[in-house]
């Protein structure tokens, strides 16, 4: 089978949904498993809903607005007598019932139960629309197939059980399912981390011994820089698995970091193509040259925090100190993107995705002097040359810099 993944930008409105049908009719939909994200910015909206719930704000109007946004799309695609309207009503009724009955104080647990509705609703709409126009498919609830632990918001896949469940799927069918979500062994919904739909597709590709995985984007492929932040971007025609993993690790937004490992394990090629221009070949990630063409690659991560630790008595920062700090980073799910140490200080550039930083700082305030710079940016430059180094570093207030053979990084105060 081939595995396709369509993200939120590809289904942001009714015209986009119709375009997916055009893509499928053009490239084919035999022996395909299609992973679909939530529509447009729905995940962001559902995240705000959870925040409102925990801050004890009225959420009824927000739920109604999310429902109306989806209704606007469905009324364009379907006649009012279609069963899709009842199915969507059930989903929103389930959201209200969950909030009314929930007893859990865990933000992460509630987050996963609610935010996952974005994918469930979008895939129902896509599946029913494709059937309406004659593209037969089977809708799968991914929670019946991808099983995880109970690490809500960053769930870890139980590969053995997941492979057993996915292995029963027919290899000559066309399936539509959700990205980003799974379930634990108590049946509660879990999520695989933000932007995890790419990873979901890779899980299916690995378990199905897939022929390939294709990520359909609104860009021509993998570019050497994000066009939102850098001008004169260029298309990368091919990357090795190793180089793609490096770029994803440093924050390249086109490919989710976890996606590459299962694909590399079974040498399953990954293609990144544009759903706006099917004549463009896009980018392939597979065995072969590191990078074609060989170009400097620019990555920018905003909203970072730079922490610098130093001992209050000017003692050395030793291995056991760093080990203790990283243990607490892991406990609070704080991601470290850069680290640098000297004899008496240790600096890290982090992102506080789950807003645990203040609790982390409380742990160390009596043991270390800490200097904190919030809202900084992290620039990463792969395969740098003199021109690209100057382009990034000039006219910036640089707080920290680090240089290795292939990679240069700067923490910059914007």
C-alpha positions as a Markdown table, in Angstrom:
| # | Residue | x | y | z |
|---|---|---|---|---|
| 1 | Unk | 0.0 | 0.0 | 0.0 |
| 2 | Unk | 0.9 | 3.7 | -0.3 |
| 3 | Unk | 0.2 | 6.0 | 2.5 |
| 4 | Unk | -1.0 | 9.6 | 1.9 |
| 5 | Unk | -1.1 | 12.4 | 4.4 |
| 6 | Unk | -3.1 | 15.6 | 4.0 |
| 7 | Unk | -2.7 | 18.4 | 6.6 |
| 8 | Unk | -5.0 | 21.1 | 7.8 |
| 9 | Unk | -4.1 | 23.5 | 5.0 |
| 10 | Unk | -5.3 | 21.0 | 2.4 |
| 11 | Unk | -8.8 | 20.9 | 3.9 |
| 12 | Unk | -9.3 | 24.4 | 5.2 |
| 13 | Unk | -12.6 | 25.0 | 3.3 |
| 14 | Unk | -15.0 | 23.3 | 0.9 |
| 15 | Unk | -12.9 | 24.2 | -2.2 |
| 16 | Unk | -9.9 | 22.5 | -0.5 |
| 17 | Unk | -11.9 | 19.3 | 0.1 |
| 18 | Unk | -12.9 | 19.2 | -3.5 |
| 19 | Unk | -9.3 | 19.6 | -4.5 |
| 20 | Unk | -8.3 | 16.5 | -2.5 |
| 21 | Unk | -10.8 | 14.6 | -4.7 |
| 22 | Unk | -9.0 | 16.1 | -7.8 |
| 23 | Unk | -5.6 | 15.0 | -6.4 |
| 24 | Unk | -6.9 | 11.4 | -5.8 |
| 25 | Unk | -8.5 | 11.2 | -9.3 |
| 26 | Unk | -5.2 | 12.4 | -10.8 |
| 27 | Unk | -2.6 | 10.3 | -8.9 |
| 28 | Unk | -4.9 | 7.4 | -8.1 |
| 29 | Unk | -6.5 | 6.0 | -5.0 |
| 30 | Unk | -6.1 | 2.2 | -5.3 |
| 31 | Unk | -4.3 | 0.5 | -2.4 |
| 32 | Unk | -4.2 | 3.8 | -0.4 |
| 33 | Unk | -4.4 | 4.6 | 3.2 |
| 34 | Unk | -5.0 | 8.3 | 3.7 |
| 35 | Unk | -4.3 | 10.1 | 6.9 |
| 36 | Unk | -6.0 | 13.4 | 7.4 |
| 37 | Unk | -5.5 | 16.2 | 9.9 |
| 38 | Unk | -8.1 | 18.6 | 11.5 |
| 39 | Unk | -9.5 | 21.3 | 9.2 |
| 40 | Unk | -7.6 | 24.5 | 9.0 |
| 41 | Unk | -6.8 | 25.9 | 12.4 |
| 42 | Unk | -9.4 | 23.7 | 14.2 |
| 43 | Unk | -6.7 | 22.2 | 16.5 |
| 44 | Unk | -5.7 | 25.7 | 17.7 |
| 45 | Unk | -9.4 | 26.5 | 18.4 |
| 46 | Unk | -9.9 | 23.3 | 20.4 |
| 47 | Unk | -6.8 | 24.1 | 22.4 |
| 48 | Unk | -8.3 | 27.4 | 23.4 |
| 49 | Unk | -11.5 | 25.7 | 24.3 |
| 50 | Unk | -9.6 | 23.5 | 26.8 |
| 51 | Unk | -7.8 | 26.5 | 28.2 |
| 52 | Unk | -11.2 | 28.2 | 28.7 |
| 53 | Unk | -12.6 | 25.2 | 30.4 |
| 54 | Unk | -9.7 | 25.1 | 33.0 |
| 55 | Unk | -10.0 | 28.8 | 33.6 |
| 56 | Unk | -13.7 | 28.3 | 34.2 |
| 57 | Unk | -15.0 | 30.4 | 31.4 |
| 58 | Unk | -18.2 | 29.8 | 29.6 |
| 59 | Unk | -17.5 | 27.4 | 26.7 |
| 60 | Unk | -20.9 | 27.0 | 25.1 |
| 61 | Unk | -20.5 | 29.8 | 22.6 |
| 62 | Unk | -17.1 | 28.6 | 21.6 |
| 63 | Unk | -18.3 | 25.1 | 20.9 |
| 64 | Unk | -21.2 | 26.5 | 18.9 |
| 65 | Unk | -18.7 | 28.6 | 16.8 |
| 66 | Unk | -16.5 | 25.6 | 16.1 |
| 67 | Unk | -19.7 | 23.6 | 15.0 |
| 68 | Unk | -20.7 | 26.5 | 12.8 |
| 69 | Unk | -17.3 | 26.6 | 11.1 |
| 70 | Unk | -17.7 | 23.0 | 10.1 |
| 71 | Unk | -21.3 | 23.4 | 9.2 |
| 72 | Unk | -20.3 | 26.1 | 6.7 |
| 73 | Unk | -18.1 | 23.6 | 4.9 |
| 74 | Unk | -20.6 | 20.7 | 5.0 |
| 75 | Unk | -23.5 | 22.8 | 3.7 |
| 76 | Unk | -21.4 | 23.6 | 0.6 |
| 77 | Unk | -20.5 | 20.0 | 0.0 |
| 78 | Unk | -23.7 | 18.1 | 0.9 |
| 79 | Unk | -27.5 | 18.4 | 0.5 |
| 80 | Unk | -29.2 | 19.1 | 3.8 |
| 81 | Unk | -30.7 | 15.6 | 3.9 |
| 82 | Unk | -27.3 | 13.9 | 4.0 |
| 83 | Unk | -26.5 | 11.9 | 7.1 |
| 84 | Unk | -23.2 | 13.8 | 7.6 |
| 85 | Unk | -25.0 | 16.5 | 9.5 |
| 86 | Unk | -26.4 | 14.1 | 12.1 |
| 87 | Unk | -22.9 | 12.5 | 12.5 |
| 88 | Unk | -21.3 | 15.9 | 13.1 |
| 89 | Unk | -24.0 | 16.8 | 15.6 |
| 90 | Unk | -23.1 | 13.6 | 17.5 |
| 91 | Unk | -19.5 | 14.6 | 17.7 |
| 92 | Unk | -20.3 | 18.0 | 19.2 |
| 93 | Unk | -22.8 | 16.5 | 21.6 |
| 94 | Unk | -20.0 | 14.2 | 22.8 |
| 95 | Unk | -17.8 | 17.2 | 23.4 |
| 96 | Unk | -20.4 | 18.9 | 25.6 |
| 97 | Unk | -21.1 | 15.6 | 27.5 |
| 98 | Unk | -17.4 | 15.1 | 28.1 |
| 99 | Unk | -17.1 | 18.6 | 29.7 |
| 100 | Unk | -20.2 | 18.0 | 31.8 |
| 101 | Unk | -19.1 | 14.7 | 33.2 |
| 102 | Unk | -15.3 | 15.1 | 33.4 |
| 103 | Unk | -13.8 | 14.6 | 36.8 |
| 104 | Unk | -10.2 | 14.5 | 35.8 |
| 105 | Unk | -8.0 | 17.5 | 37.0 |
| 106 | Unk | -5.3 | 16.6 | 34.4 |
| 107 | Unk | -5.0 | 19.2 | 31.7 |
| 108 | Unk | -3.1 | 16.9 | 29.4 |
| 109 | Unk | -5.8 | 14.2 | 29.7 |
| 110 | Unk | -8.6 | 16.6 | 29.0 |
| 111 | Unk | -6.6 | 18.1 | 26.1 |
| 112 | Unk | -6.3 | 14.8 | 24.3 |
| 113 | Unk | -10.0 | 13.9 | 24.7 |
| 114 | Unk | -11.1 | 17.2 | 23.3 |
| 115 | Unk | -8.5 | 18.2 | 20.7 |
| 116 | Unk | -8.8 | 14.9 | 19.0 |
| 117 | Unk | -12.3 | 15.7 | 17.8 |
| 118 | Unk | -10.8 | 17.9 | 15.1 |
| 119 | Unk | -9.4 | 14.9 | 13.2 |
| 120 | Unk | -12.5 | 12.7 | 13.8 |
| 121 | Unk | -14.8 | 15.3 | 12.4 |
| 122 | Unk | -12.6 | 16.3 | 9.4 |
| 123 | Unk | -12.1 | 12.6 | 8.3 |
| 124 | Unk | -15.9 | 12.0 | 8.5 |
| 125 | Unk | -16.5 | 14.9 | 6.2 |
| 126 | Unk | -13.8 | 13.9 | 3.8 |
| 127 | Unk | -14.8 | 10.2 | 3.7 |
| 128 | Unk | -18.5 | 11.0 | 3.1 |
| 129 | Unk | -17.7 | 13.6 | 0.4 |
| 130 | Unk | -15.5 | 11.1 | -1.5 |
| 131 | Unk | -18.3 | 8.5 | -1.3 |
| 132 | Unk | -20.7 | 11.1 | -2.6 |
| 133 | Unk | -18.7 | 11.7 | -5.8 |
| 134 | Unk | -18.1 | 8.0 | -6.4 |
| 135 | Unk | -14.7 | 7.4 | -4.6 |
| 136 | Unk | -15.5 | 4.4 | -2.4 |
| 137 | Unk | -13.5 | 4.3 | 0.9 |
| 138 | Unk | -13.7 | 2.9 | 4.4 |
| 139 | Unk | -13.5 | 5.3 | 7.4 |
| 140 | Unk | -11.3 | 4.0 | 10.2 |
| 141 | Unk | -11.2 | 5.2 | 13.8 |
| 142 | Unk | -7.4 | 5.3 | 14.3 |
| 143 | Unk | -7.9 | 4.7 | 18.0 |
| 144 | Unk | -8.8 | 1.1 | 17.2 |
| 145 | Unk | -5.4 | 0.6 | 15.5 |
| 146 | Unk | -2.7 | 2.8 | 17.1 |
| 147 | Unk | -2.3 | 1.9 | 20.8 |
| 148 | Unk | -0.1 | 3.9 | 23.1 |
| 149 | Unk | 0.9 | 4.4 | 26.7 |
| 150 | Unk | -0.8 | 7.0 | 29.0 |
| 151 | Unk | 1.6 | 9.8 | 28.4 |
| 152 | Unk | -1.1 | 12.2 | 27.3 |
| 153 | Unk | -0.1 | 14.9 | 24.7 |
| 154 | Unk | 3.2 | 13.0 | 23.9 |
| 155 | Unk | 2.1 | 9.4 | 23.8 |
| 156 | Unk | 4.5 | 6.6 | 23.0 |
| 157 | Unk | 3.4 | 4.0 | 20.5 |
| 158 | Unk | 3.1 | 0.3 | 21.5 |
| 159 | Unk | 4.6 | -0.9 | 18.3 |
| 160 | Unk | 3.9 | -4.6 | 18.8 |
| 161 | Unk | 0.2 | -4.2 | 19.5 |
| 162 | Unk | -0.2 | -1.5 | 16.9 |
| 163 | Unk | 1.4 | -3.6 | 14.2 |
| 164 | Unk | -0.9 | -6.6 | 15.1 |
| 165 | Unk | -4.0 | -4.4 | 14.7 |
| 166 | Unk | -2.9 | -2.6 | 11.5 |
| 167 | Unk | -1.8 | -5.9 | 10.1 |
| 168 | Unk | -5.4 | -7.1 | 9.6 |
| 169 | Unk | -6.2 | -4.3 | 7.2 |
| 170 | Unk | -6.8 | -5.3 | 3.6 |
| 171 | Unk | -4.0 | -4.3 | 1.2 |
| 172 | Unk | -6.2 | -3.6 | -1.8 |
| 173 | Unk | -8.6 | -1.1 | -0.2 |
| 174 | Unk | -8.9 | 2.7 | 0.2 |
| 175 | Unk | -9.0 | 3.8 | 3.8 |
| 176 | Unk | -9.5 | 7.3 | 5.3 |
| 177 | Unk | -8.3 | 7.8 | 8.9 |
| 178 | Unk | -7.1 | 10.4 | 11.4 |
| 179 | Unk | -3.6 | 11.7 | 12.1 |
| 180 | Unk | -2.2 | 12.8 | 15.5 |
| 181 | Unk | -4.3 | 10.5 | 17.7 |
| 182 | Unk | -4.4 | 7.0 | 19.2 |
| 183 | Unk | -5.7 | 5.4 | 22.4 |
| 184 | Unk | -4.4 | 3.8 | 25.5 |
| 185 | Unk | -5.4 | 0.4 | 26.8 |
| 186 | Unk | -8.2 | 1.8 | 28.8 |
| 187 | Unk | -9.8 | 3.2 | 25.6 |
| 188 | Unk | -9.0 | 6.8 | 26.4 |
| 189 | Unk | -7.8 | 9.0 | 23.5 |
| 190 | Unk | -4.2 | 10.0 | 23.4 |
| 191 | Unk | -2.2 | 12.3 | 21.0 |
| 192 | Unk | 1.2 | 11.8 | 19.6 |
| 193 | Unk | 2.4 | 15.4 | 19.9 |
| 194 | Unk | 1.6 | 18.6 | 17.9 |
| 195 | Unk | 1.9 | 18.1 | 14.1 |
| 196 | Unk | 1.9 | 14.4 | 14.7 |
| 197 | Unk | -0.1 | 13.4 | 11.6 |
| 198 | Unk | 3.1 | 12.8 | 9.6 |
| 199 | Unk | 4.1 | 10.4 | 12.3 |
| 200 | Unk | 0.8 | 8.6 | 12.1 |
| 201 | Unk | 1.2 | 8.1 | 8.4 |
| 202 | Unk | 4.7 | 6.7 | 9.0 |
| 203 | Unk | 3.4 | 4.3 | 11.7 |
| 204 | Unk | 0.9 | 2.9 | 9.1 |
| 205 | Unk | 3.5 | 2.7 | 6.4 |
| 206 | Unk | 5.9 | 0.8 | 8.7 |
| 207 | Unk | 3.1 | -1.6 | 9.9 |
| 208 | Unk | 1.9 | -2.2 | 6.3 |
| 209 | Unk | 5.3 | -2.5 | 4.8 |
| 210 | Unk | 4.2 | 0.3 | 2.6 |
| 211 | Unk | 5.5 | 1.1 | -0.8 |
| 212 | Unk | 5.9 | 4.8 | 0.0 |
| 213 | Unk | 4.5 | 7.7 | 2.1 |
| 214 | Unk | 3.5 | 11.0 | 0.5 |
| 215 | Unk | 2.9 | 14.2 | 2.5 |
| 216 | Unk | 0.8 | 16.6 | 0.5 |
| 217 | Unk | 1.6 | 20.3 | 1.3 |
| 218 | Unk | 0.8 | 23.8 | 0.0 |
| 219 | Unk | 4.5 | 24.2 | -0.8 |
| 220 | Unk | 6.4 | 22.6 | -3.8 |
| 221 | Unk | 8.4 | 20.2 | -1.5 |
| 222 | Unk | 11.1 | 20.6 | 1.1 |
| 223 | Unk | 12.7 | 24.0 | 0.7 |
| 224 | Unk | 16.1 | 25.0 | 2.1 |
| 225 | Unk | 14.3 | 27.6 | 4.3 |
| 226 | Unk | 10.8 | 28.5 | 5.5 |
| 227 | Unk | 9.5 | 31.1 | 3.0 |
| 228 | Unk | 7.6 | 32.8 | 5.9 |
| 229 | Unk | 10.9 | 33.9 | 7.3 |
| 230 | Unk | 13.5 | 33.7 | 4.5 |
| 231 | Unk | 13.5 | 35.1 | 1.0 |
| 232 | Unk | 14.9 | 33.3 | -2.1 |
| 233 | Unk | 14.1 | 29.8 | -1.0 |
| 234 | Unk | 15.1 | 26.9 | -3.2 |
| 235 | Unk | 13.6 | 23.4 | -3.6 |
| 236 | Unk | 15.6 | 20.4 | -2.3 |
| 237 | Unk | 15.1 | 17.6 | -4.8 |
| 238 | Unk | 16.3 | 14.8 | -2.6 |
| 239 | Unk | 17.5 | 14.2 | 1.0 |
| 240 | Unk | 18.9 | 11.2 | 2.7 |
| 241 | Unk | 17.0 | 9.9 | 5.7 |
| 242 | Unk | 19.9 | 11.0 | 7.9 |
| 243 | Unk | 19.8 | 14.6 | 6.6 |
| 244 | Unk | 16.0 | 14.8 | 6.8 |
| 245 | Unk | 16.2 | 13.6 | 10.4 |
| 246 | Unk | 18.8 | 16.3 | 11.2 |
| 247 | Unk | 16.7 | 19.1 | 9.6 |
| 248 | Unk | 13.6 | 17.9 | 11.4 |
| 249 | Unk | 15.4 | 17.7 | 14.7 |
| 250 | Unk | 16.6 | 21.3 | 14.4 |
| 251 | Unk | 13.1 | 22.4 | 13.6 |
| 252 | Unk | 12.4 | 22.3 | 9.9 |
| 253 | Unk | 8.6 | 22.5 | 9.8 |
| 254 | Unk | 7.9 | 20.4 | 6.7 |
| 255 | Unk | 8.5 | 17.0 | 8.3 |
| 256 | Unk | 7.6 | 15.9 | 11.8 |
| 257 | Unk | 10.8 | 14.7 | 13.7 |
| 258 | Unk | 9.5 | 11.3 | 14.5 |
| 259 | Unk | 8.3 | 10.5 | 11.0 |
| 260 | Unk | 11.7 | 9.5 | 9.5 |
| 261 | Unk | 12.7 | 6.7 | 11.9 |
| 262 | Unk | 10.1 | 4.1 | 11.0 |
| 263 | Unk | 10.5 | 4.9 | 7.3 |
| 264 | Unk | 14.3 | 4.6 | 7.4 |
| 265 | Unk | 13.9 | 1.3 | 9.3 |
| 266 | Unk | 12.2 | -0.4 | 6.3 |
| 267 | Unk | 13.7 | 1.9 | 3.6 |
| 268 | Unk | 10.3 | 3.3 | 2.7 |
| 269 | Unk | 10.7 | 6.4 | 0.6 |
| 270 | Unk | 9.0 | 9.6 | 1.6 |
| 271 | Unk | 7.7 | 12.1 | -0.9 |
| 272 | Unk | 6.7 | 15.7 | -0.1 |
| 273 | Unk | 4.6 | 17.1 | -2.9 |
| 274 | Unk | 2.3 | 20.1 | -3.6 |
| 275 | Unk | -1.5 | 19.5 | -3.7 |
| 276 | Unk | -1.7 | 22.8 | -5.6 |
| 277 | Unk | 0.6 | 21.7 | -8.5 |
| 278 | Unk | 0.5 | 18.0 | -9.3 |
| 279 | Unk | 3.0 | 18.5 | -12.2 |
| 280 | Unk | 5.8 | 19.3 | -9.7 |
| 281 | Unk | 7.8 | 16.2 | -8.6 |
| 282 | Unk | 8.4 | 17.6 | -5.1 |
| 283 | Unk | 11.1 | 16.2 | -2.8 |
| 284 | Unk | 12.1 | 12.6 | -2.1 |
| 285 | Unk | 13.6 | 11.3 | 1.1 |
| 286 | Unk | 15.3 | 8.0 | 0.6 |
| 287 | Unk | 18.7 | 6.2 | 0.5 |
| 288 | Unk | 21.2 | 8.1 | -1.5 |
| 289 | Unk | 23.1 | 11.4 | -1.5 |
| 290 | Unk | 22.9 | 13.6 | 1.6 |
| 291 | Unk | 21.4 | 16.6 | -0.2 |
| 292 | Unk | 20.5 | 17.4 | -3.8 |
| 293 | Unk | 21.4 | 20.1 | -4.6 |
| 294 | Unk | 23.9 | 20.8 | -1.8 |
| 295 | Unk | 22.7 | 24.1 | -0.4 |
| 296 | Unk | 22.9 | 25.9 | 3.0 |
| 297 | Unk | 19.6 | 25.1 | 4.9 |
| 298 | Unk | 18.1 | 27.8 | 7.1 |
| 299 | Unk | 15.9 | 27.0 | 10.1 |
| 300 | Unk | 14.3 | 29.5 | 12.5 |
| 301 | Unk | 12.6 | 28.6 | 15.8 |
| 302 | Unk | 10.9 | 31.5 | 17.5 |
| 303 | Unk | 9.6 | 31.9 | 21.1 |
| 304 | Unk | 12.5 | 30.1 | 22.7 |
| 305 | Unk | 13.9 | 30.6 | 26.2 |
| 306 | Unk | 17.7 | 30.9 | 27.0 |
| 307 | Unk | 18.6 | 29.7 | 30.4 |
| 308 | Unk | 22.0 | 30.0 | 31.9 |
| 309 | Unk | 22.9 | 28.2 | 35.2 |
| 310 | Unk | 26.0 | 29.0 | 37.3 |
| 311 | Unk | 26.8 | 27.8 | 40.8 |
| 312 | Unk | 26.4 | 30.3 | 43.6 |
| 313 | Unk | 29.8 | 29.4 | 45.1 |
| 314 | Unk | 31.6 | 29.4 | 41.7 |
| 315 | Unk | 32.1 | 25.7 | 41.9 |
| 316 | Unk | 32.5 | 23.7 | 38.7 |
| 317 | Unk | 29.4 | 22.6 | 36.7 |
| 318 | Unk | 30.1 | 18.9 | 36.6 |
| 319 | Unk | 28.5 | 15.9 | 34.8 |
| 320 | Unk | 26.3 | 15.1 | 37.8 |
| 321 | Unk | 24.9 | 18.7 | 37.8 |
| 322 | Unk | 24.0 | 18.5 | 34.1 |
| 323 | Unk | 22.5 | 15.1 | 34.6 |
| 324 | Unk | 20.2 | 16.3 | 37.3 |
| 325 | Unk | 19.1 | 19.3 | 35.3 |
| 326 | Unk | 18.3 | 17.2 | 32.2 |
| 327 | Unk | 16.4 | 14.7 | 34.4 |
| 328 | Unk | 14.1 | 17.5 | 35.5 |
| 329 | Unk | 13.8 | 18.8 | 31.9 |
| 330 | Unk | 12.5 | 15.4 | 31.0 |
| 331 | Unk | 10.1 | 15.3 | 33.9 |
| 332 | Unk | 8.6 | 18.6 | 32.8 |
| 333 | Unk | 8.6 | 17.7 | 29.1 |
| 334 | Unk | 10.8 | 20.7 | 28.3 |
| 335 | Unk | 12.6 | 20.3 | 25.0 |
| 336 | Unk | 16.3 | 21.4 | 24.8 |
| 337 | Unk | 17.3 | 22.7 | 21.3 |
| 338 | Unk | 20.9 | 23.8 | 22.1 |
| 339 | Unk | 23.3 | 23.4 | 25.0 |
| 340 | Unk | 26.7 | 24.8 | 25.9 |
| 341 | Unk | 28.8 | 24.5 | 29.0 |
| 342 | Unk | 31.9 | 26.1 | 30.5 |
| 343 | Unk | 33.7 | 25.4 | 33.7 |
| 344 | Unk | 31.2 | 27.3 | 35.9 |
| 345 | Unk | 28.1 | 27.8 | 33.8 |
| 346 | Unk | 25.7 | 25.8 | 31.6 |
| 347 | Unk | 23.4 | 27.3 | 29.0 |
| 348 | Unk | 20.4 | 25.8 | 27.2 |
| 349 | Unk | 18.0 | 27.1 | 24.6 |
| 350 | Unk | 14.6 | 25.5 | 25.3 |
| 351 | Unk | 11.0 | 25.6 | 24.2 |
| 352 | Unk | 8.3 | 25.5 | 26.9 |
| 353 | Unk | 5.6 | 23.8 | 24.9 |
| 354 | Unk | 3.6 | 22.7 | 27.9 |
| 355 | Unk | 4.1 | 25.8 | 30.0 |
| 356 | Unk | 6.0 | 24.0 | 32.8 |
| 357 | Unk | 9.0 | 26.4 | 32.9 |
| 358 | Unk | 8.0 | 28.2 | 36.1 |
| 359 | Unk | 7.8 | 24.9 | 38.0 |
| 360 | Unk | 11.1 | 23.9 | 36.6 |
| 361 | Unk | 12.7 | 27.1 | 37.8 |
| 362 | Unk | 11.4 | 26.7 | 41.3 |
| 363 | Unk | 13.4 | 23.4 | 41.6 |
| 364 | Unk | 16.7 | 25.2 | 41.1 |
| 365 | Unk | 16.3 | 28.7 | 42.5 |
| 366 | Unk | 18.1 | 27.9 | 45.7 |
| 367 | Unk | 20.9 | 25.9 | 44.1 |
| 368 | Unk | 22.0 | 28.0 | 41.1 |
| 369 | Unk | 22.1 | 31.5 | 39.8 |
| 370 | Unk | 19.9 | 31.6 | 36.7 |
| 371 | Unk | 19.8 | 34.1 | 33.9 |
| 372 | Unk | 16.7 | 33.9 | 31.8 |
| 373 | Unk | 16.1 | 35.5 | 28.4 |
| 374 | Unk | 12.5 | 34.9 | 27.1 |
| 375 | Unk | 11.2 | 35.3 | 23.6 |
| 376 | Unk | 14.5 | 34.7 | 21.9 |
| 377 | Unk | 14.9 | 33.1 | 18.5 |
| 378 | Unk | 17.2 | 30.1 | 17.5 |
| 379 | Unk | 18.7 | 30.2 | 14.1 |
| 380 | Unk | 20.2 | 27.0 | 12.7 |
| 381 | Unk | 22.3 | 26.8 | 9.5 |
| 382 | Unk | 23.1 | 23.5 | 8.0 |
| 383 | Unk | 25.9 | 23.2 | 5.4 |
| 384 | Unk | 27.0 | 26.7 | 5.9 |
| 385 | Unk | 29.4 | 28.8 | 3.9 |
| 386 | Unk | 30.8 | 32.3 | 4.4 |
| 387 | Unk | 27.9 | 34.0 | 2.6 |
| 388 | Unk | 25.2 | 32.2 | 4.5 |
| 389 | Unk | 26.9 | 32.8 | 7.8 |
| 390 | Unk | 27.0 | 36.5 | 7.1 |
| 391 | Unk | 23.4 | 36.5 | 6.0 |
| 392 | Unk | 22.2 | 35.1 | 9.3 |
| 393 | Unk | 24.6 | 36.7 | 11.9 |
| 394 | Unk | 24.8 | 40.3 | 10.6 |
| 395 | Unk | 22.9 | 43.0 | 12.4 |
| 396 | Unk | 21.6 | 40.8 | 15.2 |
| 397 | Unk | 22.0 | 40.9 | 18.9 |
| 398 | Unk | 23.6 | 37.4 | 19.4 |
| 399 | Unk | 23.3 | 36.0 | 22.9 |
| 400 | Unk | 25.0 | 32.6 | 22.2 |
| 401 | Unk | 26.6 | 31.0 | 19.2 |
| 402 | Unk | 27.8 | 27.4 | 18.5 |
| 403 | Unk | 29.7 | 26.0 | 15.5 |
| 404 | Unk | 30.3 | 22.4 | 14.4 |
| 405 | Unk | 31.5 | 21.0 | 11.2 |
| 406 | Unk | 28.1 | 21.0 | 9.5 |
| 407 | Unk | 26.0 | 23.2 | 11.6 |
| 408 | Unk | 26.0 | 26.7 | 13.0 |
| 409 | Unk | 23.5 | 28.0 | 15.6 |
| 410 | Unk | 22.8 | 31.4 | 17.1 |
| 411 | Unk | 20.5 | 32.4 | 19.9 |
| 412 | Unk | 19.3 | 35.9 | 19.0 |
| 413 | Unk | 17.4 | 38.5 | 20.9 |
| 414 | Unk | 14.8 | 39.8 | 18.5 |
